């Protein structure tokens, strides 16, 4: 995931200062990108401004330093739309932040994009389950060091496998449920009253 599209997506929603961007990322966006420093945001905003994707204006503040409020430019809008419509390649890691970033920011631009994204992710994860669910998970211990307990190692490995299998099954369930909600929303033309229902 490229962090620049997170910032472009946020600026597509409304103009924001660097401080406002960081505050959103620390609260609502903490699962999209964690541990973001203010200096990272300002460096990236400067690069986006150099590319012509972002412009800023000074917002005078009474009794406080003036703020730079950043706006998405037409070129930035085009870059965001091009990224939103670019192919999604599911990563090997389950629930990688790239999915969430695309789901939110590409999805808000085009109602077909989150459904297409889910379709790609579902196909990939179902194939992943089909390839690995019944595989031989036997662990070899030909010459373990004295501290290795083969029985405990096998138990720990099996517990991790069960955790991973449960997570991917829950992820597939969420994808299927979310896909139905999005299709219902597209058909009805209005947001469902309770997405959790």
Phi and psi restraints in degrees (value plus and minus 20) as a CYANA .aco file:
   2 UNK   PHI    -117.5   -77.5
   2 UNK   PSI     102.7   142.7
   3 UNK   PHI     -79.9   -39.9
   3 UNK   PSI     -47.5    -7.5
   4 UNK   PHI     -79.7   -39.7
   4 UNK   PSI     -51.7   -11.7
   5 UNK   PHI     -95.9   -55.9
   5 UNK   PSI     -44.2    -4.2
   6 UNK   PHI     -83.8   -43.8
   6 UNK   PSI     -68.3   -28.3
   7 UNK   PHI     -85.7   -45.7
   7 UNK   PSI     -61.9   -21.9
   8 UNK   PHI     -82.4   -42.4
   8 UNK   PSI     -60.3   -20.3
   9 UNK   PHI     -82.3   -42.3
   9 UNK   PSI     -62.2   -22.2
  10 UNK   PHI     -86.0   -46.0
  10 UNK   PSI     -60.0   -20.0
  11 UNK   PHI     -92.1   -52.1
  11 UNK   PSI     -43.1    -3.1
  12 UNK   PHI     -88.1   -48.1
  12 UNK   PSI     -46.7    -6.7
  13 UNK   PHI     -97.6   -57.6
  13 UNK   PSI     -62.1   -22.1
  14 UNK   PHI    -191.6  -151.6
  14 UNK   PSI     132.2   172.2
  15 UNK   PHI     -82.1   -42.1
  15 UNK   PSI     123.4   163.4
  16 UNK   PHI    -166.8  -126.8
  16 UNK   PSI     133.2   173.2
  17 UNK   PHI    -103.6   -63.6
  17 UNK   PSI     147.4   187.4
  18 UNK   PHI     -79.2   -39.2
  18 UNK   PSI     -58.4   -18.4
  19 UNK   PHI     -83.2   -43.2
  19 UNK   PSI     -63.3   -23.3
  20 UNK   PHI     -82.9   -42.9
  20 UNK   PSI     -58.4   -18.4
  21 UNK   PHI     -83.0   -43.0
  21 UNK   PSI     -66.1   -26.1
  22 UNK   PHI     -84.5   -44.5
  22 UNK   PSI     -61.0   -21.0
  23 UNK   PHI     -82.0   -42.0
  23 UNK   PSI     -61.9   -21.9
  24 UNK   PHI     -83.0   -43.0
  24 UNK   PSI     -63.2   -23.2
  25 UNK   PHI     -85.6   -45.6
  25 UNK   PSI     -53.2   -13.2
  26 UNK   PHI     -95.5   -55.5
  26 UNK   PSI     -43.9    -3.9
  27 UNK   PHI    -124.3   -84.3
  27 UNK   PSI    -108.4   -68.4
  28 UNK   PHI     -83.1   -43.1
  28 UNK   PSI     -53.9   -13.9
  29 UNK   PHI    -117.6   -77.6
  29 UNK   PSI      -7.4    32.6
  30 UNK   PHI     -84.2   -44.2
  30 UNK   PSI     -40.5    -0.5
  31 UNK   PHI    -109.8   -69.8
  31 UNK   PSI     -28.2    11.8
  32 UNK   PHI    -110.3   -70.3
  32 UNK   PSI     -56.9   -16.9
  33 UNK   PHI    -178.3  -138.3
  33 UNK   PSI      94.2   134.2
  34 UNK   PHI    -123.0   -83.0
  34 UNK   PSI     137.9   177.9
  35 UNK   PHI      45.9    85.9
  35 UNK   PSI      14.9    54.9
  36 UNK   PHI    -102.6   -62.6
  36 UNK   PSI     110.5   150.5
  37 UNK   PHI    -116.2   -76.2
  37 UNK   PSI     129.6   169.6
  38 UNK   PHI     -76.1   -36.1
  38 UNK   PSI     -57.8   -17.8
  39 UNK   PHI     -84.0   -44.0
  39 UNK   PSI     -55.2   -15.2
  40 UNK   PHI     -82.1   -42.1
  40 UNK   PSI     -63.7   -23.7
  41 UNK   PHI     -82.8   -42.8
  41 UNK   PSI     -66.4   -26.4
  42 UNK   PHI     -85.9   -45.9
  42 UNK   PSI     -59.0   -19.0
  43 UNK   PHI     -83.0   -43.0
  43 UNK   PSI     -63.1   -23.1
  44 UNK   PHI     -89.2   -49.2
  44 UNK   PSI     -59.1   -19.1
  45 UNK   PHI     -81.1   -41.1
  45 UNK   PSI     -58.5   -18.5
  46 UNK   PHI     -83.5   -43.5
  46 UNK   PSI     -62.6   -22.6
  47 UNK   PHI     -85.6   -45.6
  47 UNK   PSI     -60.4   -20.4
  48 UNK   PHI     -86.3   -46.3
  48 UNK   PSI     -53.4   -13.4
  49 UNK   PHI     -88.5   -48.5
  49 UNK   PSI     -62.0   -22.0
  50 UNK   PHI     -81.1   -41.1
  50 UNK   PSI     -56.4   -16.4
  51 UNK   PHI     -94.5   -54.5
  51 UNK   PSI     -34.4     5.6
  52 UNK   PHI      67.1   107.1
  52 UNK   PSI      -6.4    33.6
  53 UNK   PHI    -108.5   -68.5
  53 UNK   PSI     -40.5    -0.5
  54 UNK   PHI    -156.1  -116.1
  54 UNK   PSI     124.1   164.1
  55 UNK   PHI    -147.8  -107.8
  55 UNK   PSI     141.8   181.8
  56 UNK   PHI    -155.8  -115.8
  56 UNK   PSI     139.2   179.2
  57 UNK   PHI    -158.9  -118.9
  57 UNK   PSI     135.0   175.0
  58 UNK   PHI    -102.5   -62.5
  58 UNK   PSI     112.2   152.2
  59 UNK   PHI    -132.0   -92.0
  59 UNK   PSI      85.8   125.8
  60 UNK   PHI     -84.5   -44.5
  60 UNK   PSI     118.2   158.2
  61 UNK   PHI    -143.3  -103.3
  61 UNK   PSI     108.5   148.5
  62 UNK   PHI     -89.7   -49.7
  62 UNK   PSI     105.6   145.6
  63 UNK   PHI      50.9    90.9
  63 UNK   PSI     -15.1    24.9
  64 UNK   PHI    -156.4  -116.4
  64 UNK   PSI     144.3   184.3
  65 UNK   PHI     -82.8   -42.8
  65 UNK   PSI     126.5   166.5
  66 UNK   PHI     -80.9   -40.9
  66 UNK   PSI     133.0   173.0
  67 UNK   PHI    -132.7   -92.7
  67 UNK   PSI     126.4   166.4
  68 UNK   PHI    -110.0   -70.0
  68 UNK   PSI      97.8   137.8
  69 UNK   PHI    -121.9   -81.9
  69 UNK   PSI     104.3   144.3
  70 UNK   PHI    -116.8   -76.8
  70 UNK   PSI     120.0   160.0
  71 UNK   PHI    -144.6  -104.6
  71 UNK   PSI     127.5   167.5
  72 UNK   PHI     -97.4   -57.4
  72 UNK   PSI     113.3   153.3
  73 UNK   PHI    -110.9   -70.9
  73 UNK   PSI     148.6   188.6
  74 UNK   PHI     -75.9   -35.9
  74 UNK   PSI     -58.5   -18.5
  75 UNK   PHI     -86.8   -46.8
  75 UNK   PSI     -57.2   -17.2
  76 UNK   PHI     -86.3   -46.3
  76 UNK   PSI     -58.3   -18.3
  77 UNK   PHI     -82.2   -42.2
  77 UNK   PSI     -64.2   -24.2
  78 UNK   PHI     -82.9   -42.9
  78 UNK   PSI     -60.7   -20.7
  79 UNK   PHI     -84.2   -44.2
  79 UNK   PSI     -61.3   -21.3
  80 UNK   PHI     -84.7   -44.7
  80 UNK   PSI     -63.5   -23.5
  81 UNK   PHI     -85.7   -45.7
  81 UNK   PSI     -59.4   -19.4
  82 UNK   PHI     -82.6   -42.6
  82 UNK   PSI     -63.2   -23.2
  83 UNK   PHI     -84.0   -44.0
  83 UNK   PSI     -64.1   -24.1
  84 UNK   PHI     -79.3   -39.3
  84 UNK   PSI     -55.3   -15.3
  85 UNK   PHI    -113.5   -73.5
  85 UNK   PSI     -18.9    21.1
  86 UNK   PHI     -95.2   -55.2
  86 UNK   PSI     134.9   174.9
  87 UNK   PHI     -83.0   -43.0
  87 UNK   PSI     123.6   163.6
  88 UNK   PHI    -118.6   -78.6
  88 UNK   PSI     109.0   149.0
  89 UNK   PHI    -133.1   -93.1
  89 UNK   PSI      87.0   127.0
  90 UNK   PHI     -80.2   -40.2
  90 UNK   PSI     112.7   152.7
  91 UNK   PHI     -97.9   -57.9
  91 UNK   PSI     145.5   185.5
  92 UNK   PHI     -89.0   -49.0
  92 UNK   PSI     -50.4   -10.4
  93 UNK   PHI     -96.8   -56.8
  93 UNK   PSI     110.6   150.6
  94 UNK   PHI     -87.2   -47.2
  94 UNK   PSI     117.5   157.5
  95 UNK   PHI      37.0    77.0
  95 UNK   PSI      24.5    64.5
  96 UNK   PHI     -83.6   -43.6
  96 UNK   PSI     124.9   164.9
  97 UNK   PHI     -78.0   -38.0
  97 UNK   PSI     -43.0    -3.0
  98 UNK   PHI     -78.5   -38.5
  98 UNK   PSI     -58.3   -18.3
  99 UNK   PHI     -81.6   -41.6
  99 UNK   PSI     -68.9   -28.9
 100 UNK   PHI     -82.6   -42.6
 100 UNK   PSI     -60.8   -20.8
 101 UNK   PHI     -82.8   -42.8
 101 UNK   PSI     -67.1   -27.1
 102 UNK   PHI     -85.8   -45.8
 102 UNK   PSI     -61.5   -21.5
 103 UNK   PHI     -77.4   -37.4
 103 UNK   PSI     -67.2   -27.2
 104 UNK   PHI     -94.5   -54.5
 104 UNK   PSI     -76.5   -36.5
 105 UNK   PHI    -101.2   -61.2
 105 UNK   PSI     -57.7   -17.7
 106 UNK   PHI     -92.9   -52.9
 106 UNK   PSI     -57.8   -17.8
 107 UNK   PHI     -83.3   -43.3
 107 UNK   PSI     -51.4   -11.4
 108 UNK   PHI     -96.0   -56.0
 108 UNK   PSI     -35.3     4.7
 109 UNK   PHI    -110.3   -70.3
 109 UNK   PSI     -47.8    -7.8
 110 UNK   PHI    -172.6  -132.6
 110 UNK   PSI     102.2   142.2
 111 UNK   PHI     -85.1   -45.1
 111 UNK   PSI     -39.3     0.7
 112 UNK   PHI    -101.6   -61.6
 112 UNK   PSI     -42.4    -2.4
 113 UNK   PHI     -86.3   -46.3
 113 UNK   PSI     -63.6   -23.6
 114 UNK   PHI     -86.6   -46.6
 114 UNK   PSI     -50.5   -10.5
 115 UNK   PHI     -90.1   -50.1
 115 UNK   PSI     -63.8   -23.8
 116 UNK   PHI     -82.9   -42.9
 116 UNK   PSI     -59.8   -19.8
 117 UNK   PHI     -81.0   -41.0
 117 UNK   PSI     -66.5   -26.5
 118 UNK   PHI     -81.9   -41.9
 118 UNK   PSI     -61.5   -21.5
 119 UNK   PHI     -79.5   -39.5
 119 UNK   PSI     -63.1   -23.1
 120 UNK   PHI     -86.0   -46.0
 120 UNK   PSI     -66.2   -26.2
 121 UNK   PHI     -83.0   -43.0
 121 UNK   PSI     -63.4   -23.4
 122 UNK   PHI     -81.1   -41.1
 122 UNK   PSI     -66.8   -26.8
 123 UNK   PHI     -80.4   -40.4
 123 UNK   PSI     -63.2   -23.2
 124 UNK   PHI     -84.6   -44.6
 124 UNK   PSI     -67.6   -27.6
 125 UNK   PHI     -89.6   -49.6
 125 UNK   PSI     -56.8   -16.8
 126 UNK   PHI     -84.2   -44.2
 126 UNK   PSI     -60.8   -20.8
 127 UNK   PHI     -85.5   -45.5
 127 UNK   PSI     -57.9   -17.9
 128 UNK   PHI     -81.4   -41.4
 128 UNK   PSI     -63.9   -23.9
 129 UNK   PHI     -84.6   -44.6
 129 UNK   PSI     -65.3   -25.3
 130 UNK   PHI     -81.2   -41.2
 130 UNK   PSI     -56.7   -16.7
 131 UNK   PHI     -93.2   -53.2
 131 UNK   PSI     -55.2   -15.2
 132 UNK   PHI    -135.6   -95.6
 132 UNK   PSI     -32.9     7.1
 133 UNK   PHI     -83.1   -43.1
 133 UNK   PSI     -62.6   -22.6
 134 UNK   PHI    -120.5   -80.5
 134 UNK   PSI      -5.4    34.6
 135 UNK   PHI     -88.7   -48.7
 135 UNK   PSI     138.5   178.5
 136 UNK   PHI     -92.3   -52.3
 136 UNK   PSI      98.1   138.1
 137 UNK   PHI    -127.3   -87.3
 137 UNK   PSI      -1.4    38.6
 138 UNK   PHI     -82.0   -42.0
 138 UNK   PSI     118.0   158.0
 139 UNK   PHI    -125.8   -85.8
 139 UNK   PSI     116.1   156.1
 140 UNK   PHI    -112.9   -72.9
 140 UNK   PSI     125.1   165.1
 141 UNK   PHI    -159.3  -119.3
 141 UNK   PSI      45.4    85.4
 142 UNK   PHI     -87.9   -47.9
 142 UNK   PSI     -67.5   -27.5
 143 UNK   PHI    -161.8  -121.8
 143 UNK   PSI      47.0    87.0
 144 UNK   PHI     -91.3   -51.3
 144 UNK   PSI     132.5   172.5
 145 UNK   PHI     -87.5   -47.5
 145 UNK   PSI     138.7   178.7
 146 UNK   PHI     -76.9   -36.9
 146 UNK   PSI     -49.7    -9.7
 147 UNK   PHI     -95.0   -55.0
 147 UNK   PSI     -37.9     2.1
 148 UNK   PHI     -96.1   -56.1
 148 UNK   PSI     105.1   145.1
 149 UNK   PHI    -123.4   -83.4
 149 UNK   PSI      83.5   123.5
 150 UNK   PHI     -76.7   -36.7
 150 UNK   PSI     -59.5   -19.5
 151 UNK   PHI     -83.0   -43.0
 151 UNK   PSI     -64.5   -24.5
 152 UNK   PHI     -87.7   -47.7
 152 UNK   PSI     -59.7   -19.7
 153 UNK   PHI     -80.7   -40.7
 153 UNK   PSI     -62.4   -22.4
 154 UNK   PHI     -84.3   -44.3
 154 UNK   PSI     -61.8   -21.8
 155 UNK   PHI     -82.5   -42.5
 155 UNK   PSI     -67.1   -27.1
 156 UNK   PHI     -82.4   -42.4
 156 UNK   PSI     -61.3   -21.3
 157 UNK   PHI     -82.2   -42.2
 157 UNK   PSI     -63.4   -23.4
 158 UNK   PHI     -85.7   -45.7
 158 UNK   PSI     -59.3   -19.3
 159 UNK   PHI     -83.5   -43.5
 159 UNK   PSI     -61.2   -21.2
 160 UNK   PHI     -85.8   -45.8
 160 UNK   PSI     -58.4   -18.4
 161 UNK   PHI     -81.7   -41.7
 161 UNK   PSI     -65.6   -25.6
 162 UNK   PHI     -82.4   -42.4
 162 UNK   PSI     -59.8   -19.8
 163 UNK   PHI     -81.7   -41.7
 163 UNK   PSI     -67.8   -27.8
 164 UNK   PHI     -82.9   -42.9
 164 UNK   PSI     -61.2   -21.2
 165 UNK   PHI     -83.4   -43.4
 165 UNK   PSI     -61.4   -21.4
 166 UNK   PHI     -84.3   -44.3
 166 UNK   PSI     -59.9   -19.9
 167 UNK   PHI     -86.3   -46.3
 167 UNK   PSI     -63.3   -23.3
 168 UNK   PHI     -90.0   -50.0
 168 UNK   PSI     -55.0   -15.0
 169 UNK   PHI     -85.0   -45.0
 169 UNK   PSI     -63.0   -23.0
 170 UNK   PHI     -84.9   -44.9
 170 UNK   PSI     -58.4   -18.4
 171 UNK   PHI     -83.5   -43.5
 171 UNK   PSI     -64.7   -24.7
 172 UNK   PHI     -83.2   -43.2
 172 UNK   PSI     -61.4   -21.4
 173 UNK   PHI     -79.8   -39.8
 173 UNK   PSI     -64.4   -24.4
 174 UNK   PHI     -83.3   -43.3
 174 UNK   PSI     -63.3   -23.3
 175 UNK   PHI     -80.5   -40.5
 175 UNK   PSI     -65.2   -25.2
 176 UNK   PHI     -83.8   -43.8
 176 UNK   PSI     -64.8   -24.8
 177 UNK   PHI     -83.4   -43.4
 177 UNK   PSI     -64.5   -24.5
 178 UNK   PHI     -85.5   -45.5
 178 UNK   PSI     -59.0   -19.0
 179 UNK   PHI     -80.0   -40.0
 179 UNK   PSI     -64.9   -24.9
 180 UNK   PHI     -81.1   -41.1
 180 UNK   PSI     -63.7   -23.7
 181 UNK   PHI     -81.2   -41.2
 181 UNK   PSI     -63.2   -23.2
 182 UNK   PHI     -86.8   -46.8
 182 UNK   PSI     -58.8   -18.8
 183 UNK   PHI     -85.5   -45.5
 183 UNK   PSI     -61.4   -21.4
 184 UNK   PHI     -82.4   -42.4
 184 UNK   PSI     -61.7   -21.7
 185 UNK   PHI     -83.2   -43.2
 185 UNK   PSI     -63.8   -23.8
 186 UNK   PHI     -84.7   -44.7
 186 UNK   PSI     -59.3   -19.3
 187 UNK   PHI     -89.3   -49.3
 187 UNK   PSI     -63.8   -23.8
 188 UNK   PHI     -99.8   -59.8
 188 UNK   PSI     -46.2    -6.2
 189 UNK   PHI      58.3    98.3
 189 UNK   PSI      -6.2    33.8
 190 UNK   PHI    -164.8  -124.8
 190 UNK   PSI     134.0   174.0
 191 UNK   PHI     -87.4   -47.4
 191 UNK   PSI     121.3   161.3
 192 UNK   PHI     -83.1   -43.1
 192 UNK   PSI     127.0   167.0
 193 UNK   PHI     -83.8   -43.8
 193 UNK   PSI     -60.0   -20.0
 194 UNK   PHI    -157.5  -117.5
 194 UNK   PSI      77.0   117.0
 195 UNK   PHI     -81.2   -41.2
 195 UNK   PSI     -41.1    -1.1
 196 UNK   PHI     -99.9   -59.9
 196 UNK   PSI     -34.6     5.4
